Amino acid sequence: MTVIQDSPAPAPVSAADYEADILNLYRAHLSKGRATLAELFGSHMETASEGAWLTTSDGERFLNAGGYGVFIMGARHPIVMEEVERQLRTHPTATRILLEPTVARAAESLVSVMPPGLDRVHFALSGAEAVETGLKLARANGFKRTISMRGGYHGKTLGALSATAKEVYQAPFRPLVPDFQHLPFGDADALEEELRAHPGEVCVILEPVQGEGGVIIPPKGYLKRVEELVREYEGFLILDEVQSGFGRLGEWWGADIEGVVPDVLLTGKALGGGVMPVSAAVATRKAFRPFDKDPYVHTATFSGQPVLMAAVQGAIRAVKEERLVTRAMDLGARLLPRITEVAQRNIPELVVEVRGRGLLIGVELVEAGLAGELLIELFNHGVVANHSMNGSSVVRFTPPAVLDDTDVDFLVNSFDLATRDLIKGAAKMPEGGN
């Protein structure tokens, strides 16, 4: 008789060995550059999250004021998790041949919080996919010229990249989609000149607040004026609210601030409740007509899959039931002046401006290198924030609307300590050094 002996239990792995192994896997299979960047932050590995906090493999906890706008309701919100877990147990992925009720209910829920007249929905996964959907709707409706704004960020797929006016992202992939033009954000006169020159031909895509541009807030009335000009010259208007929408600005949508109704509104990031990757393009009936006419002209395998749609329904429920839009406005009104005061007190020579709306807050430094240093100092004091892809000198805070008073104090105190350390580091730098 053969005796099978139990294998010895594997030796416990230290946190340092675990982190080194993951870092090597990144280098081998993902991105050497990403691994190098991680080392600047101590090679920490995030392994768990709940609410406003995330935990690393070595047991450290960090307040998550980053996530690029995904976590308006924090991580693993119980309402979202309940909806997703229920769907996982029954029917997570559909054939897309038969009708499926979850996607219909999710569309109904999303339309219920949209500006009036936006009632046709195409679901996707990433924000860039939503942008591609909006741009294709414009083309299908005969608008062959596209205007986007300098500093705007719309994603990195080919059509979205053509609208993202950033040389470093565009250069390796040229030629891009033709007939894209970039104008100054906030300059309605420049926009009018172009629309007047090409009546009935132009699609305009822009963000109500430029998030990746460095939290750039346009002049009051600009967004409404854009809408008026697009209508006057018979154009097509797309509002990219992938980051600014879903309560982030203290309104459901940036469009609501000035009562704007675009032809297409794009949403994503927070739409999946911080649990699932979901985006959507929501259009007027007129704008959506090409997709109504041919349901196969623009499709994707995972568009509207049941488990994703359960997350959408849970996310909308959570925002409504916990009044997170109002909380985002209130928290932003508390955080912005406190962050501004700390910056002006601790680093007056290094800060250009602190600006924000709701829970989208940017701290602009005099140079990009200092923004990188501030991100590291914030991390050293227990806070995760973000850089801005089109505004490299801006540190961006996008905390969740579920912060309590203790969380708010922790964030401000950490910013205080981080800026004190930043000024110490700047004082040690040799003159002219980086």
C-alpha positions in Angstrom: 0.0 0.0 0.0 1.3 3.4 -1.0 1.4 5.9 1.9 0.8 9.4 0.9 2.5 11.8 3.2 1.2 15.3 3.8 3.3 18.0 2.2 5.0 20.3 4.8 3.2 23.6 5.3 4.7 26.4 3.3 6.9 28.7 5.3 5.3 32.0 6.2 6.1 34.9 3.9 7.2 38.2 5.4 5.5 41.4 4.2 8.8 42.5 2.8 9.2 39.3 0.7 5.6 39.5 -0.4 6.0 43.1 -1.6 9.3 42.2 -3.4 7.6 39.3 -5.2 4.7 41.5 -6.4 7.1 44.2 -7.5 9.1 41.6 -9.5 5.9 40.4 -11.2 5.0 44.0 -12.1 8.4 44.3 -13.8 8.2 41.0 -15.5 4.6 41.1 -16.8 3.0 44.6 -16.4 5.2 47.7 -16.5 8.7 48.5 -15.4 7.8 52.1 -15.1 4.9 51.4 -12.9 7.2 49.3 -10.6 9.7 52.2 -10.4 6.9 54.6 -9.5 5.7 52.3 -6.8 9.1 52.2 -5.2 8.8 56.0 -4.6 5.9 55.2 -2.4 7.6 52.5 -0.5 6.3 49.6 -2.6 3.2 49.2 -0.5 0.6 46.8 -1.8 -3.1 47.6 -1.2 -5.0 44.5 -0.2 -8.2 45.6 1.5 -10.6 48.6 1.6 -13.7 49.7 3.3 -15.4 53.1 3.3 -12.8 55.9 3.1 -9.9 53.7 4.1 -7.6 51.2 2.4 -5.2 48.7 4.1 -1.8 47.5 2.8 -0.2 44.1 3.0 1.9 45.2 6.0 -1.3 46.3 7.9 -0.9 50.1 7.4 -4.1 52.1 6.8 -4.5 55.1 4.5 -7.3 57.6 4.0 -8.2 57.3 0.3 -8.6 60.8 -1.1 -7.5 59.6 -4.5 -8.9 56.9 -6.8 -9.4 59.4 -9.6 -13.0 60.1 -8.6 -14.2 56.5 -8.4 -15.0 56.4 -4.7 -17.7 59.0 -4.1 -19.5 56.5 -1.8 -16.2 55.0 -0.5 -15.1 51.4 -1.0 -17.4 48.3 -0.7 -20.5 50.4 0.2 -23.0 47.9 1.7 -25.9 48.8 -0.6 -23.7 48.3 -3.7 -22.3 45.1 -2.3 -25.7 43.8 -1.5 -26.9 44.3 -5.1 -23.8 42.9 -6.7 -23.7 39.8 -4.4 -27.4 39.1 -5.1 -26.7 39.2 -8.9 -23.6 37.1 -8.6 -25.6 34.3 -7.0 -28.3 34.3 -9.7 -27.2 35.5 -13.1 -23.9 37.6 -13.4 -23.4 37.4 -17.2 -26.0 37.4 -19.9 -26.0 36.0 -23.4 -27.0 39.3 -24.9 -29.4 37.5 -27.2 -32.4 37.6 -25.0 -33.8 40.6 -23.1 -32.4 40.9 -19.6 -34.2 42.9 -16.9 -31.2 44.2 -14.8 -29.9 46.5 -17.6 -33.4 47.9 -18.2 -33.8 48.7 -14.5 -30.3 50.2 -14.4 -31.1 52.5 -17.4 -34.3 53.5 -15.7 -32.5 54.4 -12.5 -29.8 56.4 -14.3 -32.3 58.4 -16.4 -34.1 59.3 -13.2 -31.2 61.4 -12.1 -30.3 62.9 -15.4 -31.0 66.4 -16.7 -34.4 66.4 -18.5 -34.5 65.0 -22.0 -31.6 62.6 -21.6 -33.4 59.3 -21.7 -31.4 56.9 -24.0 -28.5 55.0 -22.5 -25.6 53.0 -23.8 -23.6 51.3 -21.1 -19.8 50.6 -21.4 -16.9 49.8 -19.1 -14.4 52.6 -19.1 -14.8 56.4 -19.4 -12.9 56.3 -22.6 -15.4 53.9 -24.1 -18.2 56.3 -23.1 -16.3 59.0 -24.9 -16.0 56.9 -28.0 -19.7 56.3 -27.9 -20.5 60.0 -27.7 -18.1 60.8 -30.5 -19.6 58.1 -32.7 -23.1 59.4 -32.0 -21.9 62.8 -33.2 -20.4 61.3 -36.4 -23.5 59.2 -37.0 -25.6 62.3 -36.8 -23.4 64.1 -39.4 -21.1 66.2 -37.2 -17.7 65.5 -38.7 -15.7 68.2 -37.0 -14.9 68.0 -33.3 -13.8 70.8 -30.9 -12.4 69.9 -27.5 -10.6 72.1 -25.0 -7.0 72.5 -24.1 -6.3 70.8 -20.8 -9.3 68.6 -21.2 -8.9 64.9 -20.6 -11.2 62.4 -22.3 -9.2 59.1 -22.3 -6.5 57.4 -24.3 -8.3 55.2 -26.9 -7.8 56.6 -30.4 -10.9 58.7 -30.7 -10.8 59.8 -27.1 -7.1 60.6 -27.4 -7.8 62.8 -30.3 -9.9 64.9 -28.0 -7.4 64.8 -25.2 -5.2 67.8 -26.0 -1.9 66.6 -24.4 1.2 66.3 -26.6 3.0 63.6 -24.5 0.0 61.3 -24.8 -0.8 62.0 -28.5 2.7 62.0 -30.1 3.4 58.2 -30.1 0.1 57.4 -31.8 -0.2 59.9 -34.6 -1.9 60.1 -37.1 -4.9 60.4 -34.9 -8.6 60.8 -35.9 -8.8 63.8 -38.3 -10.8 67.0 -37.9 -10.2 67.6 -34.2 -9.4 71.1 -33.0 -8.5 72.3 -29.5 -9.5 75.7 -28.1 -8.9 77.5 -24.8 -11.1 76.3 -21.9 -13.4 79.1 -20.7 -13.1 81.2 -23.9 -16.6 81.4 -25.4 -15.5 83.9 -28.0 -13.0 81.5 -29.5 -15.6 78.8 -29.6 -18.2 81.1 -31.3 -15.7 82.0 -34.0 -15.2 78.3 -34.9 -18.9 77.5 -34.8 -19.8 80.4 -36.9 -17.2 79.3 -39.6 -18.7 75.8 -39.7 -22.4 75.9 -38.9 -24.2 72.5 -38.7 -20.9 70.6 -38.7 -19.3 70.8 -35.3 -19.4 68.6 -32.2 -18.2 70.2 -29.0 -16.9 68.0 -26.2 -15.8 69.4 -22.8 -15.9 68.9 -19.1 -17.8 71.2 -16.7 -14.7 71.2 -14.5 -11.4 69.9 -15.9 -10.3 67.3 -13.4 -7.2 65.9 -15.0 -6.4 69.4 -16.2 -5.8 70.3 -12.6 -9.3 71.2 -11.2 -9.8 74.0 -13.7 -13.1 75.8 -13.0 -14.4 77.9 -15.9 -15.9 81.4 -15.5 -19.4 81.6 -14.3 -21.9 81.3 -17.2 -19.4 79.7 -19.5 -21.0 76.3 -19.7 -24.4 77.9 -20.4 -22.9 80.1 -23.1 -21.4 77.1 -24.7 -24.8 75.4 -24.9 -26.3 78.5 -26.4 -23.6 78.8 -29.0 -23.9 75.2 -30.0 -27.7 75.5 -30.4 -27.3 78.8 -32.3 -24.9 77.3 -34.9 -26.7 73.9 -35.0 -23.9 71.9 -33.5 -23.8 68.8 -31.2 -22.8 69.1 -27.5 -21.2 66.3 -25.4 -20.5 66.9 -21.7 -17.8 64.6 -20.3 -18.8 64.1 -16.7 -16.9 60.9 -16.2 -15.1 62.5 -13.3 -17.1 65.6 -12.5 -20.5 63.8 -12.4 -22.4 61.6 -10.0 -22.3 64.0 -7.1 -18.6 64.9 -7.1 -19.2 68.6 -7.5 -22.0 68.8 -5.0 -24.6 68.4 -7.7 -25.7 65.3 -9.5 -24.0 66.7 -12.6 -21.9 69.7 -13.5 -24.5 70.3 -16.1 -27.0 71.0 -13.3 -25.0 74.0 -12.0 -26.0 76.1 -15.0 -29.0 74.2 -16.2 -27.4 72.8 -19.3 -28.8 69.9 -21.2 -26.3 68.4 -23.7 -27.0 66.1 -26.6 -25.0 63.4 -24.8 -23.8 63.3 -21.2 -21.0 60.9 -20.3 -20.6 59.3 -16.9 -18.4 56.6 -15.4 -15.9 56.1 -12.5 -18.4 56.4 -9.6 -21.2 54.9 -11.6 -20.1 51.4 -10.6 -20.3 52.3 -7.0 -16.6 51.8 -6.4 -17.1 48.0 -7.0 -17.5 47.4 -10.7 -16.1 49.2 -13.8 -19.1 50.8 -15.6 -19.6 53.9 -17.7 -22.4 55.2 -19.9 -23.3 57.6 -22.6 -26.8 59.1 -22.0 -28.4 60.9 -24.9 -31.5 62.7 -26.1 -33.9 60.7 -28.2 -32.8 62.7 -31.3 -29.1 62.2 -30.7 -29.6 58.5 -30.1 -31.6 57.9 -33.3 -28.7 56.2 -35.2 -28.4 53.6 -32.4 -32.2 53.2 -32.2 -32.3 52.5 -35.9 -29.7 49.8 -35.9 -29.0 48.1 -32.5 -25.9 46.4 -33.9 -24.1 49.5 -35.2 -22.3 50.1 -31.8 -22.0 47.1 -29.4 -19.7 45.5 -26.9 -19.7 42.1 -25.3 -19.8 43.3 -21.7 -22.0 46.3 -22.2 -24.9 46.2 -19.8 -23.9 42.8 -18.2 -26.2 42.0 -15.2 -23.5 42.1 -12.4 -22.4 45.6 -13.6 -26.0 46.8 -13.8 -26.6 45.6 -10.3 -23.7 47.8 -9.2 -25.2 50.8 -11.0 -28.6 50.3 -9.3 -26.8 50.0 -5.9 -24.7 53.1 -6.5 -27.7 55.2 -7.4 -29.7 53.9 -4.4 -26.7 54.7 -2.1 -26.4 58.2 -3.3 -30.1 58.9 -3.0 -30.7 57.2 0.3 -27.7 58.7 2.0 -28.0 62.1 0.3 -24.4 61.9 -0.8 -24.7 64.8 -3.3 -25.6 67.1 -0.5 -22.9 65.6 1.7 -20.3 66.2 -1.1 -21.3 69.8 -1.2 -21.2 70.3 2.6 -17.9 68.4 3.0 -16.3 70.4 0.1 -17.4 73.6 1.8 -15.6 72.5 4.9 -12.5 71.1 3.4 -11.6 73.8 0.8 -11.1 76.7 3.2 -9.2 74.5 5.7 -6.8 73.1 3.0 -6.4 76.6 1.6 -5.5 78.0 5.0 -2.9 75.3 5.6 -1.3 75.8 2.2 -1.2 79.6 2.6 0.3 79.3 6.1 2.8 76.5 5.5 3.9 76.8 1.9 3.0 80.3 0.6 6.1 80.4 -1.6 5.4 77.0 -3.2 1.6 77.1 -3.8 0.0 79.0 -6.7 -3.6 78.4 -5.8 -6.0 76.0 -4.0 -9.3 75.6 -5.9 -12.2 73.3 -6.0 -15.9 72.5 -6.2 -17.6 70.0 -4.0 -15.2 67.1 -3.4 -12.9 67.9 -6.4 -10.1 69.9 -4.9 -6.7 70.8 -6.4 -3.6 72.3 -4.9 -1.4 73.9 -7.6 2.4 74.1 -6.8 4.9 76.3 -8.6 6.4 73.3 -10.4 5.6 69.6 -11.1 8.4 68.2 -9.1 7.0 69.8 -5.9 3.6 68.2 -6.7 5.3 64.8 -6.8 7.0 65.5 -3.5 3.8 66.5 -1.9 2.1 63.3 -3.0 4.9 61.3 -1.3 4.7 63.4 1.9 0.9 63.0 2.0 1.4 59.2 1.7 4.0 59.3 4.4 1.3 60.8 6.6 -1.4 58.3 5.7 -3.3 59.9 2.8 -3.6 58.8 -0.8 -4.1 61.6 -3.3 -3.6 61.9 -7.1 -1.5 63.8 -9.5 -3.3 65.5 -12.5 -2.5 63.9 -15.9 -2.9 67.2 -17.8 -1.9 69.5 -15.0 1.3 67.9 -13.6 1.9 70.7 -11.0 -1.5 70.0 -9.3 -2.2 67.6 -6.5 -5.8 66.5 -6.6 -8.0 65.4 -3.7 -11.2 63.4 -4.6 -12.3 62.0 -1.2 -15.5 60.1 -0.7 -18.7 61.8 0.5 -18.8 59.3 3.5 -16.1 61.0 5.5 -17.0 61.6 9.1 -15.6 64.4 11.3 -12.6 62.3 12.4 -11.7 61.6 8.7 -12.0 65.3 7.8 -9.6 66.2 10.7 -7.2 63.4 9.7 -7.1 64.6 6.1 -6.5 68.3 7.1 -3.9 67.3 9.8 -2.1 65.1 7.3 -2.0 67.9 4.8 -0.6 70.2 7.4 2.2 67.7 8.3 2.9 66.9 4.7 3.3 70.6 3.7 5.5 71.2 6.7 7.8 68.4 5.6 7.6 69.6 2.0 8.9 73.1 3.0 11.7 71.4 5.0 12.7 69.4 1.9 12.6 72.4 -0.3 14.8 74.4 2.1 17.5 71.6 1.9 17.5 71.6 -1.9 20.6 73.2 -3.6 19.8 76.4 -5.4 18.5 75.6 -8.9 18.2 71.9 -7.9 15.2 69.6 -8.6 
